[in-house]
């Protein structure tokens, strides 16, 4: 009986290996968001830690993992492993994971803003504008060398 259970578990894990990275990514996103949320609420906003709110992390994680697994099963058995239009291997699973990861990033952004920080998108736009300025300066330098 023990050998049958071990064989069954090994078979399941072998089947799920292609989405291992997706599951790890969403697990890290949820863990970072949860840690950041607890830090902000307990340390900065001086609110007490509530275990009933913490339970939502388990529900959210289960939901995310379940939808990624279902998307993987649809990818594997209905779509044949690739998206027909884009030709991406396990594309539906990746799209679902990207959506959930973006949701967690937005949650981290809102938590960061509670600390008084700028939104992530403003910071990214600032870096892009700075890179454009550097590129313009470099182009001006190379143009002046040609003259």
Residue pairs with C-beta under 8 A, 6 or more apart in sequence:
16 23
16 69
16 72
18 72
18 89
18 90
19 68
19 69
19 72
19 90
19 93
22 68
22 93
22 94
22 97
23 65
23 68
25 97
25 101
26 61
26 64
26 65
26 68
26 97
26 100
26 101
26 104
27 61
29 100
29 101
29 104
29 105
30 57
30 60
30 61
30 64
30 104
32 104
32 108
33 104
33 107
33 108
33 111
34 54
34 57
36 108
36 111
36 112
37 107
37 111
38 49
38 54
40 111
40 114
40 115
41 47
41 49
42 48
42 49
44 114
44 115
45 114
64 100
67 96
67 100
68 93
68 96
68 97
68 100
71 92
71 93
71 95
71 96
72 90
72 92
72 93
74 92
75 81
75 82
75 83
75 90
75 91
75 92
75 93
76 90
79 91
79 92
81 89
81 90
82 88
82 89
82 90
82 91
83 91
83 92
88 94
105 120
108 120
109 119
109 120
109 121
112 119
112 120
113 119
